[in-house]
Amino acid sequence: MAYDEGLLVRAREAVDPTVDVLEKKMFGGVVFMLRGNMAFGIIEDELMVRVGPDGYEEALAQPHAREMDFTGRPLRGMVMVGVDGIDMDEDLRAWMARGAEFARSLPAK
């Protein structure tokens, strides 16, 4: 599974330079880790966002968001955002911020 290099560049540029973020190849794409917790990532040409169980239903209600389903069962707390939902930089940053907020709410690993 490949990932969109252009989207990866856009995500890197949108990351706050004052935040310690680690990139890691995972799920056939690239994920961004904050304090050892996955926040968001790029799988093919979509953005995977960890929103947590409490933010899951609200995130799914957003345009272009769908369940993340790699195994035949949705991973509750994770959503995929399609190309149309992240084509504008402000939308990409907003989804990334959701993932970062959730990752920061978890204990550091």
Phi and psi restraints in degrees (range 20) as a CNS / XPLOR table:
assign (resid 1 and name C) (resid 2 and name N)
       (resid 2 and name CA) (resid 2 and name C) 1.0 -98.9 20.0 2
assign (resid 2 and name N) (resid 2 and name CA)
       (resid 2 and name C) (resid 3 and name N) 1.0 171.9 20.0 2
assign (resid 2 and name C) (resid 3 and name N)
       (resid 3 and name CA) (resid 3 and name C) 1.0 -133.2 20.0 2
assign (resid 3 and name N) (resid 3 and name CA)
       (resid 3 and name C) (resid 4 and name N) 1.0 155.3 20.0 2
assign (resid 3 and name C) (resid 4 and name N)
       (resid 4 and name CA) (resid 4 and name C) 1.0 -74.7 20.0 2
assign (resid 4 and name N) (resid 4 and name CA)
       (resid 4 and name C) (resid 5 and name N) 1.0 110.5 20.0 2
assign (resid 4 and name C) (resid 5 and name N)
       (resid 5 and name CA) (resid 5 and name C) 1.0 -62.3 20.0 2
assign (resid 5 and name N) (resid 5 and name CA)
       (resid 5 and name C) (resid 6 and name N) 1.0 -36.9 20.0 2
assign (resid 5 and name C) (resid 6 and name N)
       (resid 6 and name CA) (resid 6 and name C) 1.0 -64.0 20.0 2
assign (resid 6 and name N) (resid 6 and name CA)
       (resid 6 and name C) (resid 7 and name N) 1.0 -41.2 20.0 2
assign (resid 6 and name C) (resid 7 and name N)
       (resid 7 and name CA) (resid 7 and name C) 1.0 -66.4 20.0 2
assign (resid 7 and name N) (resid 7 and name CA)
       (resid 7 and name C) (resid 8 and name N) 1.0 -37.2 20.0 2
assign (resid 7 and name C) (resid 8 and name N)
       (resid 8 and name CA) (resid 8 and name C) 1.0 -61.6 20.0 2
assign (resid 8 and name N) (resid 8 and name CA)
       (resid 8 and name C) (resid 9 and name N) 1.0 -43.3 20.0 2
assign (resid 8 and name C) (resid 9 and name N)
       (resid 9 and name CA) (resid 9 and name C) 1.0 -61.9 20.0 2
assign (resid 9 and name N) (resid 9 and name CA)
       (resid 9 and name C) (resid 10 and name N) 1.0 -45.5 20.0 2
assign (resid 9 and name C) (resid 10 and name N)
       (resid 10 and name CA) (resid 10 and name C) 1.0 -61.1 20.0 2
assign (resid 10 and name N) (resid 10 and name CA)
       (resid 10 and name C) (resid 11 and name N) 1.0 -41.1 20.0 2
assign (resid 10 and name C) (resid 11 and name N)
       (resid 11 and name CA) (resid 11 and name C) 1.0 -65.6 20.0 2
assign (resid 11 and name N) (resid 11 and name CA)
       (resid 11 and name C) (resid 12 and name N) 1.0 -44.1 20.0 2
assign (resid 11 and name C) (resid 12 and name N)
       (resid 12 and name CA) (resid 12 and name C) 1.0 -59.0 20.0 2
assign (resid 12 and name N) (resid 12 and name CA)
       (resid 12 and name C) (resid 13 and name N) 1.0 -41.9 20.0 2
assign (resid 12 and name C) (resid 13 and name N)
       (resid 13 and name CA) (resid 13 and name C) 1.0 -68.2 20.0 2
assign (resid 13 and name N) (resid 13 and name CA)
       (resid 13 and name C) (resid 14 and name N) 1.0 -27.0 20.0 2
assign (resid 13 and name C) (resid 14 and name N)
       (resid 14 and name CA) (resid 14 and name C) 1.0 -84.8 20.0 2
assign (resid 14 and name N) (resid 14 and name CA)
       (resid 14 and name C) (resid 15 and name N) 1.0 -15.3 20.0 2
assign (resid 14 and name C) (resid 15 and name N)
       (resid 15 and name CA) (resid 15 and name C) 1.0 -69.5 20.0 2
assign (resid 15 and name N) (resid 15 and name CA)
       (resid 15 and name C) (resid 16 and name N) 1.0 133.4 20.0 2
assign (resid 15 and name C) (resid 16 and name N)
       (resid 16 and name CA) (resid 16 and name C) 1.0 -61.9 20.0 2
assign (resid 16 and name N) (resid 16 and name CA)
       (resid 16 and name C) (resid 17 and name N) 1.0 121.0 20.0 2
assign (resid 16 and name C) (resid 17 and name N)
       (resid 17 and name CA) (resid 17 and name C) 1.0 -66.2 20.0 2
assign (resid 17 and name N) (resid 17 and name CA)
       (resid 17 and name C) (resid 18 and name N) 1.0 -14.5 20.0 2
assign (resid 17 and name C) (resid 18 and name N)
       (resid 18 and name CA) (resid 18 and name C) 1.0 -87.0 20.0 2
assign (resid 18 and name N) (resid 18 and name CA)
       (resid 18 and name C) (resid 19 and name N) 1.0 -6.4 20.0 2
assign (resid 18 and name C) (resid 19 and name N)
       (resid 19 and name CA) (resid 19 and name C) 1.0 -98.1 20.0 2
assign (resid 19 and name N) (resid 19 and name CA)
       (resid 19 and name C) (resid 20 and name N) 1.0 135.5 20.0 2
assign (resid 19 and name C) (resid 20 and name N)
       (resid 20 and name CA) (resid 20 and name C) 1.0 -79.8 20.0 2
assign (resid 20 and name N) (resid 20 and name CA)
       (resid 20 and name C) (resid 21 and name N) 1.0 103.6 20.0 2
assign (resid 20 and name C) (resid 21 and name N)
       (resid 21 and name CA) (resid 21 and name C) 1.0 -118.5 20.0 2
assign (resid 21 and name N) (resid 21 and name CA)
       (resid 21 and name C) (resid 22 and name N) 1.0 137.0 20.0 2
assign (resid 21 and name C) (resid 22 and name N)
       (resid 22 and name CA) (resid 22 and name C) 1.0 -114.4 20.0 2
assign (resid 22 and name N) (resid 22 and name CA)
       (resid 22 and name C) (resid 23 and name N) 1.0 132.3 20.0 2
assign (resid 22 and name C) (resid 23 and name N)
       (resid 23 and name CA) (resid 23 and name C) 1.0 -94.1 20.0 2
assign (resid 23 and name N) (resid 23 and name CA)
       (resid 23 and name C) (resid 24 and name N) 1.0 140.6 20.0 2
assign (resid 23 and name C) (resid 24 and name N)
       (resid 24 and name CA) (resid 24 and name C) 1.0 -144.9 20.0 2
assign (resid 24 and name N) (resid 24 and name CA)
       (resid 24 and name C) (resid 25 and name N) 1.0 135.6 20.0 2
assign (resid 24 and name C) (resid 25 and name N)
       (resid 25 and name CA) (resid 25 and name C) 1.0 -76.0 20.0 2
assign (resid 25 and name N) (resid 25 and name CA)
       (resid 25 and name C) (resid 26 and name N) 1.0 126.3 20.0 2
assign (resid 25 and name C) (resid 26 and name N)
       (resid 26 and name CA) (resid 26 and name C) 1.0 -161.8 20.0 2
assign (resid 26 and name N) (resid 26 and name CA)
       (resid 26 and name C) (resid 27 and name N) 1.0 151.3 20.0 2
assign (resid 26 and name C) (resid 27 and name N)
       (resid 27 and name CA) (resid 27 and name C) 1.0 58.6 20.0 2
assign (resid 27 and name N) (resid 27 and name CA)
       (resid 27 and name C) (resid 28 and name N) 1.0 23.2 20.0 2
assign (resid 27 and name C) (resid 28 and name N)
       (resid 28 and name CA) (resid 28 and name C) 1.0 77.4 20.0 2
assign (resid 28 and name N) (resid 28 and name CA)
       (resid 28 and name C) (resid 29 and name N) 1.0 11.3 20.0 2
assign (resid 28 and name C) (resid 29 and name N)
       (resid 29 and name CA) (resid 29 and name C) 1.0 -140.2 20.0 2
assign (resid 29 and name N) (resid 29 and name CA)
       (resid 29 and name C) (resid 30 and name N) 1.0 -149.6 20.0 2
assign (resid 29 and name C) (resid 30 and name N)
       (resid 30 and name CA) (resid 30 and name C) 1.0 -127.5 20.0 2
assign (resid 30 and name N) (resid 30 and name CA)
       (resid 30 and name C) (resid 31 and name N) 1.0 129.8 20.0 2
assign (resid 30 and name C) (resid 31 and name N)
       (resid 31 and name CA) (resid 31 and name C) 1.0 -113.7 20.0 2
assign (resid 31 and name N) (resid 31 and name CA)
       (resid 31 and name C) (resid 32 and name N) 1.0 155.6 20.0 2
assign (resid 31 and name C) (resid 32 and name N)
       (resid 32 and name CA) (resid 32 and name C) 1.0 -111.6 20.0 2
assign (resid 32 and name N) (resid 32 and name CA)
       (resid 32 and name C) (resid 33 and name N) 1.0 125.9 20.0 2
assign (resid 32 and name C) (resid 33 and name N)
       (resid 33 and name CA) (resid 33 and name C) 1.0 -110.0 20.0 2
assign (resid 33 and name N) (resid 33 and name CA)
       (resid 33 and name C) (resid 34 and name N) 1.0 136.5 20.0 2
assign (resid 33 and name C) (resid 34 and name N)
       (resid 34 and name CA) (resid 34 and name C) 1.0 -119.5 20.0 2
assign (resid 34 and name N) (resid 34 and name CA)
       (resid 34 and name C) (resid 35 and name N) 1.0 122.1 20.0 2
assign (resid 34 and name C) (resid 35 and name N)
       (resid 35 and name CA) (resid 35 and name C) 1.0 54.3 20.0 2
assign (resid 35 and name N) (resid 35 and name CA)
       (resid 35 and name C) (resid 36 and name N) 1.0 32.1 20.0 2
assign (resid 35 and name C) (resid 36 and name N)
       (resid 36 and name CA) (resid 36 and name C) 1.0 86.9 20.0 2
assign (resid 36 and name N) (resid 36 and name CA)
       (resid 36 and name C) (resid 37 and name N) 1.0 0.8 20.0 2
assign (resid 36 and name C) (resid 37 and name N)
       (resid 37 and name CA) (resid 37 and name C) 1.0 -112.4 20.0 2
assign (resid 37 and name N) (resid 37 and name CA)
       (resid 37 and name C) (resid 38 and name N) 1.0 135.4 20.0 2
assign (resid 37 and name C) (resid 38 and name N)
       (resid 38 and name CA) (resid 38 and name C) 1.0 -67.0 20.0 2
assign (resid 38 and name N) (resid 38 and name CA)
       (resid 38 and name C) (resid 39 and name N) 1.0 135.2 20.0 2
assign (resid 38 and name C) (resid 39 and name N)
       (resid 39 and name CA) (resid 39 and name C) 1.0 -110.4 20.0 2
assign (resid 39 and name N) (resid 39 and name CA)
       (resid 39 and name C) (resid 40 and name N) 1.0 -48.3 20.0 2
assign (resid 39 and name C) (resid 40 and name N)
       (resid 40 and name CA) (resid 40 and name C) 1.0 -161.4 20.0 2
assign (resid 40 and name N) (resid 40 and name CA)
       (resid 40 and name C) (resid 41 and name N) 1.0 168.5 20.0 2
assign (resid 40 and name C) (resid 41 and name N)
       (resid 41 and name CA) (resid 41 and name C) 1.0 -163.6 20.0 2
assign (resid 41 and name N) (resid 41 and name CA)
       (resid 41 and name C) (resid 42 and name N) 1.0 175.5 20.0 2
assign (resid 41 and name C) (resid 42 and name N)
       (resid 42 and name CA) (resid 42 and name C) 1.0 -119.2 20.0 2
assign (resid 42 and name N) (resid 42 and name CA)
       (resid 42 and name C) (resid 43 and name N) 1.0 122.7 20.0 2
assign (resid 42 and name C) (resid 43 and name N)
       (resid 43 and name CA) (resid 43 and name C) 1.0 -123.6 20.0 2
assign (resid 43 and name N) (resid 43 and name CA)
       (resid 43 and name C) (resid 44 and name N) 1.0 117.8 20.0 2
assign (resid 43 and name C) (resid 44 and name N)
       (resid 44 and name CA) (resid 44 and name C) 1.0 54.9 20.0 2
assign (resid 44 and name N) (resid 44 and name CA)
       (resid 44 and name C) (resid 45 and name N) 1.0 -116.1 20.0 2
assign (resid 44 and name C) (resid 45 and name N)
       (resid 45 and name CA) (resid 45 and name C) 1.0 -114.7 20.0 2
assign (resid 45 and name N) (resid 45 and name CA)
       (resid 45 and name C) (resid 46 and name N) 1.0 22.6 20.0 2
assign (resid 45 and name C) (resid 46 and name N)
       (resid 46 and name CA) (resid 46 and name C) 1.0 -119.2 20.0 2
assign (resid 46 and name N) (resid 46 and name CA)
       (resid 46 and name C) (resid 47 and name N) 1.0 161.0 20.0 2
assign (resid 46 and name C) (resid 47 and name N)
       (resid 47 and name CA) (resid 47 and name C) 1.0 -102.5 20.0 2
assign (resid 47 and name N) (resid 47 and name CA)
       (resid 47 and name C) (resid 48 and name N) 1.0 126.3 20.0 2
assign (resid 47 and name C) (resid 48 and name N)
       (resid 48 and name CA) (resid 48 and name C) 1.0 -95.7 20.0 2
assign (resid 48 and name N) (resid 48 and name CA)
       (resid 48 and name C) (resid 49 and name N) 1.0 130.1 20.0 2
assign (resid 48 and name C) (resid 49 and name N)
       (resid 49 and name CA) (resid 49 and name C) 1.0 -129.1 20.0 2
assign (resid 49 and name N) (resid 49 and name CA)
       (resid 49 and name C) (resid 50 and name N) 1.0 130.3 20.0 2
assign (resid 49 and name C) (resid 50 and name N)
       (resid 50 and name CA) (resid 50 and name C) 1.0 -90.7 20.0 2
assign (resid 50 and name N) (resid 50 and name CA)
       (resid 50 and name C) (resid 51 and name N) 1.0 106.5 20.0 2
assign (resid 50 and name C) (resid 51 and name N)
       (resid 51 and name CA) (resid 51 and name C) 1.0 -104.6 20.0 2
assign (resid 51 and name N) (resid 51 and name CA)
       (resid 51 and name C) (resid 52 and name N) 1.0 -10.8 20.0 2
assign (resid 51 and name C) (resid 52 and name N)
       (resid 52 and name CA) (resid 52 and name C) 1.0 82.0 20.0 2
assign (resid 52 and name N) (resid 52 and name CA)
       (resid 52 and name C) (resid 53 and name N) 1.0 163.3 20.0 2
assign (resid 52 and name C) (resid 53 and name N)
       (resid 53 and name CA) (resid 53 and name C) 1.0 -64.0 20.0 2
assign (resid 53 and name N) (resid 53 and name CA)
       (resid 53 and name C) (resid 54 and name N) 1.0 -35.4 20.0 2
assign (resid 53 and name C) (resid 54 and name N)
       (resid 54 and name CA) (resid 54 and name C) 1.0 -72.6 20.0 2
assign (resid 54 and name N) (resid 54 and name CA)
       (resid 54 and name C) (resid 55 and name N) 1.0 -28.4 20.0 2
assign (resid 54 and name C) (resid 55 and name N)
       (resid 55 and name CA) (resid 55 and name C) 1.0 -97.9 20.0 2
assign (resid 55 and name N) (resid 55 and name CA)
       (resid 55 and name C) (resid 56 and name N) 1.0 2.7 20.0 2
assign (resid 55 and name C) (resid 56 and name N)
       (resid 56 and name CA) (resid 56 and name C) 1.0 -64.7 20.0 2
assign (resid 56 and name N) (resid 56 and name CA)
       (resid 56 and name C) (resid 57 and name N) 1.0 -54.8 20.0 2
assign (resid 56 and name C) (resid 57 and name N)
       (resid 57 and name CA) (resid 57 and name C) 1.0 -62.7 20.0 2
assign (resid 57 and name N) (resid 57 and name CA)
       (resid 57 and name C) (resid 58 and name N) 1.0 -41.2 20.0 2
assign (resid 57 and name C) (resid 58 and name N)
       (resid 58 and name CA) (resid 58 and name C) 1.0 -64.9 20.0 2
assign (resid 58 and name N) (resid 58 and name CA)
       (resid 58 and name C) (resid 59 and name N) 1.0 -40.2 20.0 2
assign (resid 58 and name C) (resid 59 and name N)
       (resid 59 and name CA) (resid 59 and name C) 1.0 -65.2 20.0 2
assign (resid 59 and name N) (resid 59 and name CA)
       (resid 59 and name C) (resid 60 and name N) 1.0 -42.0 20.0 2
assign (resid 59 and name C) (resid 60 and name N)
       (resid 60 and name CA) (resid 60 and name C) 1.0 -63.8 20.0 2
assign (resid 60 and name N) (resid 60 and name CA)
       (resid 60 and name C) (resid 61 and name N) 1.0 -25.9 20.0 2
assign (resid 60 and name C) (resid 61 and name N)
       (resid 61 and name CA) (resid 61 and name C) 1.0 -75.5 20.0 2
assign (resid 61 and name N) (resid 61 and name CA)
       (resid 61 and name C) (resid 62 and name N) 1.0 -10.2 20.0 2
assign (resid 61 and name C) (resid 62 and name N)
       (resid 62 and name CA) (resid 62 and name C) 1.0 -78.3 20.0 2
assign (resid 62 and name N) (resid 62 and name CA)
       (resid 62 and name C) (resid 63 and name N) 1.0 148.8 20.0 2
assign (resid 62 and name C) (resid 63 and name N)
       (resid 63 and name CA) (resid 63 and name C) 1.0 -58.3 20.0 2
assign (resid 63 and name N) (resid 63 and name CA)
       (resid 63 and name C) (resid 64 and name N) 1.0 139.9 20.0 2
assign (resid 63 and name C) (resid 64 and name N)
       (resid 64 and name CA) (resid 64 and name C) 1.0 73.0 20.0 2
assign (resid 64 and name N) (resid 64 and name CA)
       (resid 64 and name C) (resid 65 and name N) 1.0 7.5 20.0 2
assign (resid 64 and name C) (resid 65 and name N)
       (resid 65 and name CA) (resid 65 and name C) 1.0 -99.6 20.0 2
assign (resid 65 and name N) (resid 65 and name CA)
       (resid 65 and name C) (resid 66 and name N) 1.0 144.7 20.0 2
assign (resid 65 and name C) (resid 66 and name N)
       (resid 66 and name CA) (resid 66 and name C) 1.0 -146.9 20.0 2
assign (resid 66 and name N) (resid 66 and name CA)
       (resid 66 and name C) (resid 67 and name N) 1.0 168.0 20.0 2
assign (resid 66 and name C) (resid 67 and name N)
       (resid 67 and name CA) (resid 67 and name C) 1.0 -63.3 20.0 2
assign (resid 67 and name N) (resid 67 and name CA)
       (resid 67 and name C) (resid 68 and name N) 1.0 145.2 20.0 2
assign (resid 67 and name C) (resid 68 and name N)
       (resid 68 and name CA) (resid 68 and name C) 1.0 -87.4 20.0 2
assign (resid 68 and name N) (resid 68 and name CA)
       (resid 68 and name C) (resid 69 and name N) 1.0 123.6 20.0 2
assign (resid 68 and name C) (resid 69 and name N)
       (resid 69 and name CA) (resid 69 and name C) 1.0 -142.5 20.0 2
assign (resid 69 and name N) (resid 69 and name CA)
       (resid 69 and name C) (resid 70 and name N) 1.0 93.0 20.0 2
assign (resid 69 and name C) (resid 70 and name N)
       (resid 70 and name CA) (resid 70 and name C) 1.0 -95.7 20.0 2
assign (resid 70 and name N) (resid 70 and name CA)
       (resid 70 and name C) (resid 71 and name N) 1.0 -26.5 20.0 2
assign (resid 70 and name C) (resid 71 and name N)
       (resid 71 and name CA) (resid 71 and name C) 1.0 -111.3 20.0 2
assign (resid 71 and name N) (resid 71 and name CA)
       (resid 71 and name C) (resid 72 and name N) 1.0 4.6 20.0 2
assign (resid 71 and name C) (resid 72 and name N)
       (resid 72 and name CA) (resid 72 and name C) 1.0 96.0 20.0 2
assign (resid 72 and name N) (resid 72 and name CA)
       (resid 72 and name C) (resid 73 and name N) 1.0 -9.1 20.0 2
assign (resid 72 and name C) (resid 73 and name N)
       (resid 73 and name CA) (resid 73 and name C) 1.0 -128.2 20.0 2
assign (resid 73 and name N) (resid 73 and name CA)
       (resid 73 and name C) (resid 74 and name N) 1.0 132.3 20.0 2
assign (resid 73 and name C) (resid 74 and name N)
       (resid 74 and name CA) (resid 74 and name C) 1.0 -61.1 20.0 2
assign (resid 74 and name N) (resid 74 and name CA)
       (resid 74 and name C) (resid 75 and name N) 1.0 142.6 20.0 2
assign (resid 74 and name C) (resid 75 and name N)
       (resid 75 and name CA) (resid 75 and name C) 1.0 -92.5 20.0 2
assign (resid 75 and name N) (resid 75 and name CA)
       (resid 75 and name C) (resid 76 and name N) 1.0 100.9 20.0 2
assign (resid 75 and name C) (resid 76 and name N)
       (resid 76 and name CA) (resid 76 and name C) 1.0 -61.0 20.0 2
assign (resid 76 and name N) (resid 76 and name CA)
       (resid 76 and name C) (resid 77 and name N) 1.0 131.4 20.0 2
assign (resid 76 and name C) (resid 77 and name N)
       (resid 77 and name CA) (resid 77 and name C) 1.0 99.7 20.0 2
assign (resid 77 and name N) (resid 77 and name CA)
       (resid 77 and name C) (resid 78 and name N) 1.0 -4.2 20.0 2
assign (resid 77 and name C) (resid 78 and name N)
       (resid 78 and name CA) (resid 78 and name C) 1.0 -126.3 20.0 2
assign (resid 78 and name N) (resid 78 and name CA)
       (resid 78 and name C) (resid 79 and name N) 1.0 135.2 20.0 2
assign (resid 78 and name C) (resid 79 and name N)
       (resid 79 and name CA) (resid 79 and name C) 1.0 -129.1 20.0 2
assign (resid 79 and name N) (resid 79 and name CA)
       (resid 79 and name C) (resid 80 and name N) 1.0 155.9 20.0 2
assign (resid 79 and name C) (resid 80 and name N)
       (resid 80 and name CA) (resid 80 and name C) 1.0 -107.6 20.0 2
assign (resid 80 and name N) (resid 80 and name CA)
       (resid 80 and name C) (resid 81 and name N) 1.0 136.6 20.0 2
assign (resid 80 and name C) (resid 81 and name N)
       (resid 81 and name CA) (resid 81 and name C) 1.0 -114.6 20.0 2
assign (resid 81 and name N) (resid 81 and name CA)
       (resid 81 and name C) (resid 82 and name N) 1.0 121.3 20.0 2
assign (resid 81 and name C) (resid 82 and name N)
       (resid 82 and name CA) (resid 82 and name C) 1.0 -70.3 20.0 2
assign (resid 82 and name N) (resid 82 and name CA)
       (resid 82 and name C) (resid 83 and name N) 1.0 169.2 20.0 2
assign (resid 82 and name C) (resid 83 and name N)
       (resid 83 and name CA) (resid 83 and name C) 1.0 -51.8 20.0 2
assign (resid 83 and name N) (resid 83 and name CA)
       (resid 83 and name C) (resid 84 and name N) 1.0 -45.1 20.0 2
assign (resid 83 and name C) (resid 84 and name N)
       (resid 84 and name CA) (resid 84 and name C) 1.0 -66.1 20.0 2
assign (resid 84 and name N) (resid 84 and name CA)
       (resid 84 and name C) (resid 85 and name N) 1.0 -21.5 20.0 2
assign (resid 84 and name C) (resid 85 and name N)
       (resid 85 and name CA) (resid 85 and name C) 1.0 -85.3 20.0 2
assign (resid 85 and name N) (resid 85 and name CA)
       (resid 85 and name C) (resid 86 and name N) 1.0 -8.4 20.0 2
assign (resid 85 and name C) (resid 86 and name N)
       (resid 86 and name CA) (resid 86 and name C) 1.0 -133.1 20.0 2
assign (resid 86 and name N) (resid 86 and name CA)
       (resid 86 and name C) (resid 87 and name N) 1.0 16.0 20.0 2
assign (resid 86 and name C) (resid 87 and name N)
       (resid 87 and name CA) (resid 87 and name C) 1.0 -71.4 20.0 2
assign (resid 87 and name N) (resid 87 and name CA)
       (resid 87 and name C) (resid 88 and name N) 1.0 -25.4 20.0 2
assign (resid 87 and name C) (resid 88 and name N)
       (resid 88 and name CA) (resid 88 and name C) 1.0 -94.5 20.0 2
assign (resid 88 and name N) (resid 88 and name CA)
       (resid 88 and name C) (resid 89 and name N) 1.0 138.0 20.0 2
assign (resid 88 and name C) (resid 89 and name N)
       (resid 89 and name CA) (resid 89 and name C) 1.0 -58.1 20.0 2
assign (resid 89 and name N) (resid 89 and name CA)
       (resid 89 and name C) (resid 90 and name N) 1.0 -37.1 20.0 2
assign (resid 89 and name C) (resid 90 and name N)
       (resid 90 and name CA) (resid 90 and name C) 1.0 -66.1 20.0 2
assign (resid 90 and name N) (resid 90 and name CA)
       (resid 90 and name C) (resid 91 and name N) 1.0 -35.0 20.0 2
assign (resid 90 and name C) (resid 91 and name N)
       (resid 91 and name CA) (resid 91 and name C) 1.0 -69.4 20.0 2
assign (resid 91 and name N) (resid 91 and name CA)
       (resid 91 and name C) (resid 92 and name N) 1.0 -42.5 20.0 2
assign (resid 91 and name C) (resid 92 and name N)
       (resid 92 and name CA) (resid 92 and name C) 1.0 -58.5 20.0 2
assign (resid 92 and name N) (resid 92 and name CA)
       (resid 92 and name C) (resid 93 and name N) 1.0 -47.6 20.0 2
assign (resid 92 and name C) (resid 93 and name N)
       (resid 93 and name CA) (resid 93 and name C) 1.0 -62.4 20.0 2
assign (resid 93 and name N) (resid 93 and name CA)
       (resid 93 and name C) (resid 94 and name N) 1.0 -38.8 20.0 2
assign (resid 93 and name C) (resid 94 and name N)
       (resid 94 and name CA) (resid 94 and name C) 1.0 -64.6 20.0 2
assign (resid 94 and name N) (resid 94 and name CA)
       (resid 94 and name C) (resid 95 and name N) 1.0 -43.1 20.0 2
assign (resid 94 and name C) (resid 95 and name N)
       (resid 95 and name CA) (resid 95 and name C) 1.0 -67.3 20.0 2
assign (resid 95 and name N) (resid 95 and name CA)
       (resid 95 and name C) (resid 96 and name N) 1.0 -41.5 20.0 2
assign (resid 95 and name C) (resid 96 and name N)
       (resid 96 and name CA) (resid 96 and name C) 1.0 -60.9 20.0 2
assign (resid 96 and name N) (resid 96 and name CA)
       (resid 96 and name C) (resid 97 and name N) 1.0 -39.4 20.0 2
assign (resid 96 and name C) (resid 97 and name N)
       (resid 97 and name CA) (resid 97 and name C) 1.0 -63.2 20.0 2
assign (resid 97 and name N) (resid 97 and name CA)
       (resid 97 and name C) (resid 98 and name N) 1.0 -37.3 20.0 2
assign (resid 97 and name C) (resid 98 and name N)
       (resid 98 and name CA) (resid 98 and name C) 1.0 -59.7 20.0 2
assign (resid 98 and name N) (resid 98 and name CA)
       (resid 98 and name C) (resid 99 and name N) 1.0 -47.4 20.0 2
assign (resid 98 and name C) (resid 99 and name N)
       (resid 99 and name CA) (resid 99 and name C) 1.0 -64.3 20.0 2
assign (resid 99 and name N) (resid 99 and name CA)
       (resid 99 and name C) (resid 100 and name N) 1.0 -41.3 20.0 2
assign (resid 99 and name C) (resid 100 and name N)
       (resid 100 and name CA) (resid 100 and name C) 1.0 -65.1 20.0 2
assign (resid 100 and name N) (resid 100 and name CA)
       (resid 100 and name C) (resid 101 and name N) 1.0 -40.7 20.0 2
assign (resid 100 and name C) (resid 101 and name N)
       (resid 101 and name CA) (resid 101 and name C) 1.0 -61.0 20.0 2
assign (resid 101 and name N) (resid 101 and name CA)
       (resid 101 and name C) (resid 102 and name N) 1.0 -44.0 20.0 2
assign (resid 101 and name C) (resid 102 and name N)
       (resid 102 and name CA) (resid 102 and name C) 1.0 -66.2 20.0 2
assign (resid 102 and name N) (resid 102 and name CA)
       (resid 102 and name C) (resid 103 and name N) 1.0 -44.8 20.0 2
assign (resid 102 and name C) (resid 103 and name N)
       (resid 103 and name CA) (resid 103 and name C) 1.0 -60.1 20.0 2
assign (resid 103 and name N) (resid 103 and name CA)
       (resid 103 and name C) (resid 104 and name N) 1.0 -37.7 20.0 2
assign (resid 103 and name C) (resid 104 and name N)
       (resid 104 and name CA) (resid 104 and name C) 1.0 -69.6 20.0 2
assign (resid 104 and name N) (resid 104 and name CA)
       (resid 104 and name C) (resid 105 and name N) 1.0 -20.7 20.0 2
assign (resid 104 and name C) (resid 105 and name N)
       (resid 105 and name CA) (resid 105 and name C) 1.0 -79.1 20.0 2
assign (resid 105 and name N) (resid 105 and name CA)
       (resid 105 and name C) (resid 106 and name N) 1.0 -11.0 20.0 2
assign (resid 105 and name C) (resid 106 and name N)
       (resid 106 and name CA) (resid 106 and name C) 1.0 -93.5 20.0 2
assign (resid 106 and name N) (resid 106 and name CA)
       (resid 106 and name C) (resid 107 and name N) 1.0 153.8 20.0 2
assign (resid 106 and name C) (resid 107 and name N)
       (resid 107 and name CA) (resid 107 and name C) 1.0 -62.6 20.0 2
assign (resid 107 and name N) (resid 107 and name CA)
       (resid 107 and name C) (resid 108 and name N) 1.0 144.3 20.0 2
assign (resid 107 and name C) (resid 108 and name N)
       (resid 108 and name CA) (resid 108 and name C) 1.0 -64.5 20.0 2
assign (resid 108 and name N) (resid 108 and name CA)
       (resid 108 and name C) (resid 109 and name N) 1.0 145.5 20.0 2
